[in-house]
Amino acid sequence: MQPQNRDLRQVLEPFRRRWWLIALIAAVTAAGTYYYYSKQRPTYVAGTTLFVRSAGTSQVIGTDPETDPSRLLQNEATLLQTPAVARRVARQLDYTGDPRDLLSSITVTPSSDSDFVTITATTGTPKDSANLANAFASAFARLNATQTRQLLADQEASVNGQLARLPRRLANQPLRANLETELQTLELAAATPPPVQQVDAATVPRDRSTASPLRNAIFGGILGFVLACVLIQGLEAFDRRLRDPAVEAEYGLPLLAAVPFSRRAYAVRRAGSRVPVTIMEGVRGLRTMLDHGTCAAAAPRTVLLTSAVSGEGKSTLIKSLALGYFESGRSVLVIDADLRRPMLHELFDVPLVPGLTDVLRSSIALSEAVQDVQGEDLEPAFDRDAPVLRVLTSGSGASDPGALLGSEKFAAVLAEAAAAYDMVLIDSTPMLAVSDAIPVATSVDAVVVVARSDFTTRDAAKRCRQALERVKGVTVVGVVANGVHEDADARRPYYVGAES
């Protein structure tokens, strides 16, 4: 009994089971994304490039030529985003609002390895974007040219004034020569092209910069799908309950049968009621596996059904399995070895006493304690020497059930039952509740573990597996997945028109 690695089917099972959650999250995410972006105002981006002669300008206006050119370019980019430039742009475009609002619509990016500055304008219409980018470029170029011309004119006037005040003496000739050279430089700078030039004008963009709502909705749906898968993985990590595909792997046992869930399953718990056909077919599969699917040389004749915890449906399954063996023409005895919370007397509608405890105390013989079962399900498929279905209830109770079930008397009673009946099915307490099932498990031919789908936890399965492994001489032949939802749906086409 070793836990098995989960195969791909088991890995994908949580996603298949919660497919509706994946679809819901993906659909909501896609719809929300589409709605959000459909309400957004479309934007358009246009850009233009300025060439800035930072080195030449610095020499003319007296800036230190050793200054980092990238810093000079950054200064020009900062000047481009000043209110003075914005006011010129507002006048050029006949903008009636606050000129400073225009600055929020542009982005100025100086190049790190050249003398170019890029102006990017973002507005709600293609034409406005192109006009705004070109307006900032031309306004800054004109402002820069005007300031440069004014600066050159002021410096030229200053040099001319120095020459006029300097007497024409021999001693002043070197100084006058320097001033005349500087004057020629200024005149040459005034004749050169302006230091800021627009390289290429911004053109009207054809496509908007924001993605279309449909494209964003598709991306949102994909993102929602991924988030839903992550959510399901988280839920699965916190949800410790076992389901049909994982039962075999967690117990490390062969899956003998998957008994489907039925909305009429409660009827099995009422004495004399007919077992739903879908459940009965699952039980017949279990009967076939016990007859032919075990590794033993002969089919087991004494079988104990146990579970990890209470509420997994083993007592109800025993009733159905007893009917399954009976309909195949075999004499069946069902023994209620759960001396603490007996249920078989209610399921088979027989008196609680006399029963097993009375036989173990030697107050009554086994043949006198067993009781015939009456009901509409008692219709064997064929007659094999008049088969019988009988039940041995738990009896009048015991103060120490474990001692009674571990006694030699119980082994003798079990041997007597196996000799008198074709099949002996035993119900017991859950493995993790009390230890009563341990001595019974060592006395039978086979032990079957019942695990209820969507109820048994992985921790309970692990502890049950470990408890059975620690007991020597126990033959655990497999596990039954009880109350499986998907199997009922998969088999339904075979039961169309069948009696239920």
C-alpha positions in Angstrom: 0.0 0.0 0.0 2.1 2.9 -1.3 0.7 6.2 -2.6 1.0 6.5 -6.3 2.1 9.5 -8.4 -0.7 11.4 -9.9 -1.2 11.0 -13.6 -2.2 13.7 -16.1 -5.9 12.8 -15.7 -5.7 13.4 -12.0 -3.8 16.6 -12.4 -6.4 18.0 -14.8 -9.4 16.7 -12.8 -9.7 19.9 -10.6 -9.9 22.0 -13.7 -12.5 19.7 -15.3 -14.6 19.7 -12.2 -14.5 23.5 -11.8 -14.7 24.4 -15.5 -17.6 26.7 -14.8 -15.4 28.8 -12.5 -12.7 29.1 -15.2 -15.4 30.1 -17.8 -17.0 32.6 -15.4 -13.7 34.3 -14.4 -12.5 34.5 -18.0 -15.8 35.8 -19.3 -16.1 38.4 -16.5 -12.6 39.6 -17.0 -13.0 39.9 -20.8 -16.3 41.7 -20.5 -15.0 44.1 -17.8 -11.9 44.8 -19.9 -14.0 45.5 -23.0 -16.4 47.7 -21.1 -13.6 49.7 -19.5 -11.7 50.4 -22.8 -14.8 51.0 -24.8 -15.6 53.9 -22.4 -12.1 55.3 -22.7 -11.4 58.2 -25.0 -9.2 57.1 -27.9 -5.8 58.8 -28.1 -3.4 59.5 -31.0 0.3 60.1 -30.9 2.4 62.3 -33.2 6.0 63.2 -33.0 8.7 65.4 -34.4 12.4 65.8 -34.0 14.6 68.9 -33.3 18.3 69.3 -34.1 20.0 71.4 -31.4 23.5 72.9 -32.1 24.4 72.9 -28.4 28.2 73.2 -28.9 28.1 76.1 -31.4 25.6 78.0 -29.4 27.6 77.6 -26.2 30.7 79.1 -27.8 28.7 82.1 -29.0 26.9 82.9 -25.8 29.9 82.2 -23.6 29.0 78.9 -22.1 31.8 76.7 -20.9 32.7 74.5 -23.9 33.8 71.8 -21.5 30.2 71.3 -20.3 28.8 67.9 -21.0 26.8 68.0 -24.3 24.1 65.7 -22.9 23.6 68.2 -20.0 23.2 71.1 -22.5 20.7 69.0 -24.5 18.8 68.2 -21.3 18.7 71.9 -20.5 17.2 72.6 -23.9 14.6 69.9 -23.4 13.7 71.5 -20.0 13.4 75.0 -21.6 11.1 73.5 -24.3 8.6 72.6 -21.5 8.4 76.1 -20.0 5.2 78.2 -19.8 6.9 80.8 -22.1 6.9 78.2 -25.0 3.4 77.1 -24.0 2.0 80.6 -24.3 3.5 80.9 -27.8 1.9 77.6 -28.8 -1.5 78.7 -27.4 -1.4 81.9 -29.5 -0.3 79.9 -32.6 -3.2 77.4 -32.2 -5.7 79.9 -30.9 -6.0 77.9 -27.7 -8.3 79.6 -25.3 -7.6 77.6 -22.2 -4.7 77.7 -19.8 -1.5 77.4 -21.9 0.1 75.3 -19.1 -2.5 72.6 -19.8 -0.8 72.0 -23.1 2.4 70.9 -21.4 0.6 67.8 -20.0 -0.1 66.6 -23.6 3.6 66.5 -24.7 6.6 64.5 -23.9 10.1 65.8 -24.6 12.9 63.2 -24.8 16.6 64.3 -25.4 18.8 61.8 -27.1 21.7 60.4 -25.0 24.2 60.1 -27.9 23.3 62.8 -30.3 22.0 66.4 -30.6 18.4 65.5 -31.3 15.3 66.1 -29.1 12.0 64.3 -29.8 8.7 65.9 -29.1 5.7 63.6 -28.7 2.2 64.9 -28.5 -0.8 62.9 -27.4 -4.4 64.1 -27.9 -7.9 62.8 -28.7 -7.7 63.5 -32.5 -5.0 62.7 -35.1 -4.9 66.2 -36.4 -4.6 67.9 -33.0 -1.7 65.6 -32.1 0.3 66.5 -35.3 -0.5 70.3 -34.9 0.5 70.3 -31.2 3.8 68.6 -31.8 4.7 70.9 -34.8 3.5 74.0 -32.8 5.8 73.2 -29.9 8.7 72.6 -32.3 8.3 75.8 -34.3 7.5 77.9 -31.2 10.6 76.7 -29.4 12.8 77.1 -32.5 11.5 80.7 -33.0 11.9 81.6 -29.3 15.4 80.1 -29.3 16.3 82.0 -32.5 15.0 85.3 -31.2 16.9 84.9 -27.9 20.0 83.9 -29.7 19.8 86.9 -32.1 19.1 89.3 -29.2 22.1 87.8 -27.3 24.4 88.2 -30.3 23.2 91.7 -30.9 23.8 92.7 -27.3 27.3 91.2 -27.3 28.1 92.9 -30.7 26.9 96.3 -29.2 29.1 95.7 -26.2 32.2 94.9 -28.3 31.5 98.0 -30.5 31.2 100.1 -27.4 34.6 98.8 -26.1 36.2 99.6 -29.4 34.8 103.1 -29.4 36.1 103.8 -25.9 39.5 102.4 -26.5 42.0 105.1 -27.8 43.9 104.2 -31.0 47.4 104.0 -29.4 50.2 101.6 -30.2 49.9 100.1 -26.7 46.2 99.3 -27.3 46.7 97.6 -30.7 46.7 94.0 -29.4 43.5 94.5 -27.4 41.8 96.2 -30.3 42.8 93.3 -32.5 41.2 90.8 -30.1 38.0 92.9 -29.9 37.8 93.1 -33.7 38.3 89.4 -34.0 35.4 88.8 -31.4 33.2 91.2 -33.4 33.8 89.2 -36.6 33.0 86.0 -34.8 29.7 87.5 -33.6 28.8 88.7 -37.1 29.6 85.2 -38.4 27.4 83.6 -35.8 24.6 85.9 -36.7 24.8 84.8 -40.3 24.7 81.0 -39.5 21.5 79.0 -39.4 19.5 79.1 -36.1 20.8 76.8 -33.4 17.5 74.9 -33.2 15.9 73.4 -36.3 13.0 71.1 -36.9 14.3 68.1 -38.8 10.9 66.5 -39.8 7.4 67.7 -39.2 4.9 65.6 -37.4 2.4 63.8 -39.6 -1.2 63.0 -38.9 -1.3 59.5 -37.3 -3.6 57.0 -39.0 -4.0 54.6 -36.0 -4.8 55.4 -32.4 -2.2 54.6 -29.8 -4.5 52.8 -27.5 -5.4 49.2 -28.3 -8.9 48.4 -29.4 -11.4 47.2 -26.8 -11.7 43.9 -28.6 -8.0 43.2 -28.5 -7.8 44.2 -24.9 -10.8 42.0 -24.1 -9.1 39.0 -25.6 -6.0 39.7 -23.6 -8.2 40.2 -20.5 -9.9 36.9 -21.1 -6.6 35.0 -21.4 -5.4 36.7 -18.2 -8.6 35.7 -16.5 -8.1 32.1 -17.6 -4.7 32.1 -16.1 -5.9 33.6 -12.9 -8.7 31.1 -12.7 -6.3 28.2 -13.1 -4.1 29.7 -10.3 -7.1 30.1 -8.1 -8.2 26.5 -8.7 -4.8 25.3 -7.8 -5.0 27.2 -4.6 -8.4 25.9 -3.8 -7.3 22.4 -4.5 -4.3 22.8 -2.2 -6.6 23.8 0.7 -9.4 21.3 -0.2 -8.2 18.1 1.3 -11.2 16.0 0.2 -10.6 13.0 -2.1 -12.4 12.4 -5.4 -12.7 9.4 -7.6 -9.5 9.8 -9.7 -7.3 10.4 -6.7 -8.7 7.7 -4.4 -6.6 4.9 -6.0 -3.4 7.1 -5.8 -3.8 8.3 -2.3 -4.6 4.8 -0.8 -2.1 3.0 -2.9 -4.7 0.3 -3.6 -6.4 -1.0 -6.7 -9.7 0.7 -7.4 -12.2 -2.2 -7.3 -15.3 -0.1 -8.2 -16.7 3.4 -8.4 -20.2 3.3 -7.0 -22.1 6.3 -8.5 -23.9 8.9 -6.6 -27.7 8.8 -6.9 -30.3 11.3 -5.7 -32.3 8.3 -4.6 -29.4 6.8 -2.6 -31.2 7.7 0.6 -33.7 4.9 -0.2 -31.0 2.3 0.4 -31.0 3.3 4.0 -34.7 2.4 4.4 -35.4 -1.2 5.1 -37.2 -3.1 2.4 -36.6 -0.4 -0.3 -35.3 -1.2 -3.7 -31.6 -0.2 -4.4 -31.3 2.4 -7.3 -30.2 0.6 -10.5 -27.2 2.9 -10.9 -25.9 2.0 -7.5 -26.6 -1.7 -8.0 -24.6 -1.8 -11.2 -21.6 -0.3 -9.4 -22.0 -2.9 -6.7 -22.2 -5.7 -9.3 -18.8 -4.4 -10.6 -17.4 -4.7 -7.1 -18.8 -8.2 -6.8 -17.1 -9.2 -10.1 -13.8 -7.7 -8.9 -13.9 -9.6 -5.7 -14.7 -12.8 -7.5 -12.1 -12.5 -10.3 -10.0 -9.4 -9.8 -8.0 -10.2 -6.7 -4.6 -11.8 -6.7 -5.6 -14.7 -4.5 -6.0 -18.2 -5.9 -9.6 -18.4 -4.8 -12.2 -15.7 -4.4 -12.5 -14.5 -0.8 -15.5 -15.8 1.2 -15.1 -13.6 4.3 -14.8 -9.9 3.4 -14.6 -7.0 5.8 -15.7 -3.5 4.6 -14.2 -0.7 6.6 -13.4 3.0 6.0 -11.2 5.7 7.4 -13.9 7.7 9.2 -17.6 7.4 9.7 -20.1 8.6 7.2 -18.5 7.1 4.1 -21.4 4.7 3.3 -19.8 1.3 4.1 -22.9 0.0 5.9 -25.2 1.0 3.0 -22.7 -0.5 0.6 -22.7 -3.8 2.5 -26.5 -4.0 2.1 -26.2 -3.4 -1.6 -23.3 -5.9 -2.0 -25.2 -8.5 0.0 -28.1 -8.1 -2.4 -25.6 -8.4 -5.3 -24.3 -11.7 -4.1 -27.7 -13.0 -3.3 -29.1 -12.2 -6.8 -26.2 -14.3 -8.2 -27.6 -17.3 -6.4 -25.3 -17.4 -3.4 -26.2 -17.7 0.3 -25.0 -14.6 2.1 -24.6 -13.8 5.8 -24.0 -10.2 6.8 -22.4 -9.6 10.2 -22.6 -6.3 12.0 -19.2 -6.1 13.8 -19.7 -2.4 14.7 -20.6 -3.0 18.3 -20.6 0.7 19.1 -22.9 2.3 16.5 -24.7 -0.6 14.8 -26.8 0.2 11.7 -27.4 -3.1 9.8 -30.5 -4.0 11.9 -32.1 -0.7 10.7 -31.0 -1.2 7.0 -32.4 -4.8 6.9 -35.4 -4.1 9.2 -34.6 -6.8 11.7 -34.4 -6.8 15.6 -31.2 -5.7 17.2 -31.0 -8.7 19.5 -30.1 -11.5 19.5 -26.8 -10.8 17.7 -23.1 -11.1 17.5 -22.3 -10.2 21.1 -24.8 -12.8 22.4 -23.2 -15.5 20.3 -19.7 -14.5 21.5 -20.9 -14.7 25.1 -22.1 -18.3 24.3 -25.6 -17.4 25.3 -27.0 -18.4 21.9 -25.8 -20.4 18.9 -25.0 -18.8 15.6 -27.8 -20.6 13.8 -30.3 -19.2 16.3 -28.9 -15.6 16.2 -29.0 -15.1 12.5 -32.2 -13.6 11.0 -33.7 -13.9 7.6 -34.0 -10.8 5.5 -37.3 -10.0 3.8 -37.8 -7.4 1.0 -38.7 -6.7 -2.6 -35.0 -7.0 -3.6 -34.8 -10.6 -2.7 -35.1 -12.0 -6.2 -32.1 -14.1 -7.2 -31.2 -14.2 -10.9 -31.3 -18.0 -10.8 -31.9 -20.6 -8.1 -28.8 -22.3 -6.8 -30.2 -24.7 -4.1 -32.5 -22.0 -2.6 -29.9 -19.3 -1.6 -30.6 -17.3 1.6 -29.8 -13.8 2.8 -29.4 -13.5 6.5 -28.0 -10.9 8.9 -26.3 -11.3 12.3 -26.8 -8.0 14.1 -24.5 -6.5 16.7 -26.5 -7.8 19.6 -27.1 -6.5 23.0 -23.9 -4.5 23.3 -20.5 -4.9 24.9 -18.4 -2.9 27.4 -15.2 -3.9 25.6 -15.9 -4.5 21.9 -12.2 -4.8 20.9 -11.7 -7.8 23.3 -14.7 -9.6 22.1 -13.8 -9.2 18.4 -10.2 -10.2 19.1 -11.2 -13.4 21.0 -10.8 -17.0 19.7 -14.6 -17.2 20.0 -15.0 -14.7 17.2 -12.6 -16.5 15.0 -14.6 -19.7 15.6 -17.9 -18.0 14.8 -16.4 -16.6 11.6 -15.1 -20.0 10.6 -18.6 -21.5 11.3 -20.2 -18.8 9.2 -17.8 -19.3 6.3 -18.6 -23.0 6.3 -22.4 -22.4 6.3 -22.6 -19.6 3.7 -21.2 -18.9 0.3 -20.3 -15.3 1.3 -19.8 -13.6 4.6 -19.8 -9.8 4.6 -18.7 -7.9 7.8 -19.3 -4.4 8.7 -17.0 -2.8 11.2 -16.1 0.5 12.9 -14.0 3.1 11.0 -10.3 2.5 11.2 -9.4 5.9 12.6 -12.3 6.0 15.1 -11.4 3.0 17.3 -9.3 -0.1 17.0 -12.2 -2.6 16.9 -11.7 -3.2 13.1 -8.1 -4.4 13.6 -8.7 -7.9 15.0 -11.6 -8.4 12.6 -9.2 -7.5 9.7 -6.8 -10.2 10.7 -9.5 -12.9 10.7 -11.0 -12.4 7.3 -9.9 -13.4 3.8 -10.0 -9.9 2.4 -10.4 -6.3 3.5 -12.1 -3.6 1.3 -11.7 0.1 2.1 -14.6 2.4 1.3 -13.8 6.0 0.5 -16.6 8.4 -0.1 -15.9 10.9 -2.9 -15.9 14.5 -1.9 -15.9 13.5 1.8 -12.8 11.5 2.8 -9.7 13.8 3.2 -6.2 13.0 2.0 -5.0 13.1 5.6 -7.6 10.5 6.7 -6.6 8.3 3.7 -3.0 8.5 4.7 -3.6 7.6 8.3 -5.9 4.8 7.3 -3.3 3.4 4.9 -0.6 3.6 7.6 -2.9 1.9 10.2 -3.5 -1.0 7.9 0.2 -1.3 6.9 1.2 -1.7 10.6 -1.0 -4.7 11.1 0.5 -8.1 10.0 -1.6 -10.7 8.3 -4.2 -8.2 6.8 -5.1 -8.7 3.1 -6.3 -5.5 1.7 -7.5 -6.2 -1.8 -8.6 -2.7 -2.9 -10.6 0.5 -2.3 -14.1 1.4 -3.4 -14.9 5.0 -4.4 -18.4 5.6 -3.1 -20.8 8.4 -4.1 -19.0 9.3 -7.4 -20.9 11.9 -9.3 -19.3 11.6 -12.7 -19.8 7.9 -13.1 -23.5 8.2 -12.7 -23.6 10.6 -15.6 -21.3 8.5 -17.8 -23.4 5.3 -17.3 -26.8 6.9 -17.6 -27.4 6.0 -21.3 -27.2 2.3 -20.3 -30.1 2.7 -17.9 -32.6 4.4 -20.1 -35.9 2.6 -19.5 -34.4 0.4 -16.7 -36.1 -0.1 -13.4 -34.9 2.1 -10.6 
